[in-house]
Amino acid sequence: MLYPKSIAALIEHFQKFPSVGPKSAQRMAFYLLRMPVSEVQKFAQALLDAKQNTKTCEICFNISSQSPCEICTSTSRDKSIICVVSETKDLIAIEKTNEYKGLYHVLQGLISPMDGIGADDLRIKELLKRLTADEVQEIILALPPSVEGEATSLYLTKLIKPFKIKISRIAFGLPVGADLEYADEITLAKAIEGRREL
């Protein structure tokens, strides 16, 4: 069946989302068509607002509505500890546990030669700069237990060791290959509590 151009374009855009195939994209497009115009306008405005009003923190590279972000500017956070995560979604997952009260550093990815992502593509230089400027006593590596997560952890450990800073890693209470964002709060809390020095 041939769709009108406007519907075909909508389906095509939905298919660009991760894990959305042709059938799911069609369902979403037709769901959108059934929505009242006022709801579609709110949805479109929410998309525009998210794109236009979201910034990247100049210190930790978390996404936020301001830069520096709310975590970096908070006076109640422990500035002696930096938790290194791959993506903002991992930071949010850890925050939900209410166990961690330090700062963060978002690498914005993992080392993955198969995908053409090297160390220079990540926010590693900025992390090292923070170690020379701040009173950091511990780095927690909260990277996924995947091949890419392991490679990134080993690379970071090698770079951070000369700073004479304690390096720990969250405990492996998470299944290998799992993303932090899908772990429940209790599992993540235990993983942070059970971190070990590298």
N, C-alpha and C positions, 0 to 999 in steps of 0.2 A: 504494500500500500504506500502510495506517495503522499507525504504530508505537505500541507501548505508551507511555504518558505519560512514563515515566522515560527511555526511549530518545529520544523526540522532544525532550525538554528538553535532553538531552546533546548531540544534534545541533545544536539551536538555539544552545547555548553555544559549541560549536566554530565555528559559522558567524560568530560575533562576532570571531574572530581575523582579522587582516589577511590578505588574499589567500586566504582559505579559503571556497570555494563549497560549495553543498549536497552535491555528490558527495564531495568531500574530507572534509567534516564527517561524512558517513555512514560513510566508511571508517575514520576515526579512532574514531568511536563503537563500531563493531563490533570494531575492533582492541582497544579497551579492554575490551569484554565477554569477549574470548578470553583476556585476561591473567589470571594467577592472582590471587586476592583479595589475597594478600600484596603483590604488585607494585602493584596498584591503590591499596592503602593507602599504600605508599611514595610513589607518584606524588601522591596527595592531600596527604600530609604535606609533600612538597617544594613544592607550590603554596602551602600555608599558611605554611611557613617563609620562603619567598621574600617573600611579602606582609608578614608580620609582622616579619621581621628586616632588611628593607632600609630604609635611611634615605637622605635627601638631605643631602649635605654642606652645612653652613651657610656655607662659604666659596666653593666652586667649583660647587656644585649637581650634582656627580657622584653617582651612586648608590653606596652603600657599606654595610658592616655597622656603621660607626661614623661619627660626625660630631664634628669634622672628619675627612675621609677619610684614607686611608693616604698618598695623594700629597701632600696639603696639609701633613701633619704630618712628612713625610720630611725628614731633614736633608741628604740627598744630592741633592735636587732644586735646580735653578737658579731662585731666586726672582725673578730679574730679567726672566724671560721668561714671558709667559702666552699659551698657545695657546687661542684661542676656537673652540669647536666647537658644532654645533647640538644634538647628542644624545650621551648616554653611549656609544652604540654606535660613534660616530666617535672618541671618546677611546680606546676599547679598540682600535680598528683602528690608531690611531697608536702606541699603546703596544706593539703587537705588532712594530713595526719596530725597536725598541730604538735608534732614532736620536735621539729627543727626550727631553731630561732636565729640562725646565722644568715649570712649573705649568700648570693648565688653568682654563678657565671654560666651563661648559656653559650655553648660552642657553636650552635646553629648547624649541627650535623655531626657526623662521625667520619673518621678516616676510612675510605672505601675505594681502593685502587680499581676494583671492578667497575665502579660507577664513575671513575675519573675524579674522585674527591680526595685531595691530598691535605696535608697538615696546613698548608698555606691558604686553603679554602675555608678554614675554620677560624674561630676567634681565639686562637692559642696565643698569639703575640700579645694581645690585649690582656689575657690572663697573667702572663709572665710579668707584664708591666705593673699590674696590680700587686704582685708579690713584692716588688721592689719599693713601691710607694706606700703600701698599707702595713698595718701591724698584724699581719696574718700569721697565725700559729699552726693552723691545720687546714688541709685541703681534703675534702671528701669527694671521692670520685663516685658519682651516682649514675654510671653509664650502664646501658643494658648488657646482660651477659650473652652477647652475640659475638661473632667473629670480629665485626667492625668495632664493637664496644671494647673487646679485649685489646685489639690493636691500638685503639685510641688511648686506653688506660696505660698500656705499656709505654707508649710514646710520651705521654704526659708525665708519668713517673720518672722517666729518664731525664726529662727537662727540669722537673721540680726538685729532684734530689739535691742538686748543688745549693739550693736556697736554704737547706737545713730546716725545712718545715715538715711537720708531721704530715704524712700522706696516709689516708685511710680509704677504704672502699666499703660501700654498703654490703651487708651480708647477702649471700645468695639464697634468700628465701623466695626468690622469684624463679619461675621456670625459664630454662635456657631458650633464648629466642623471643621472649615475651617483651612487650613494650610496657614501660612504667605506667603510662596513662591508663592501662586496663587492669592494673593490680588494685586490689582493695586496700583501704586505708590501714587495716590492721597488719597486713603483710608488709606494706611499705614501712610502717612504724617499726616493726620488728627488724626489718632489714637495716634501717638507720641505727637503731639501738645496738645491733650486733655487728656494726662495721668493724673492720680490722685494719691495722696498720700494714702498709705495703713495705 
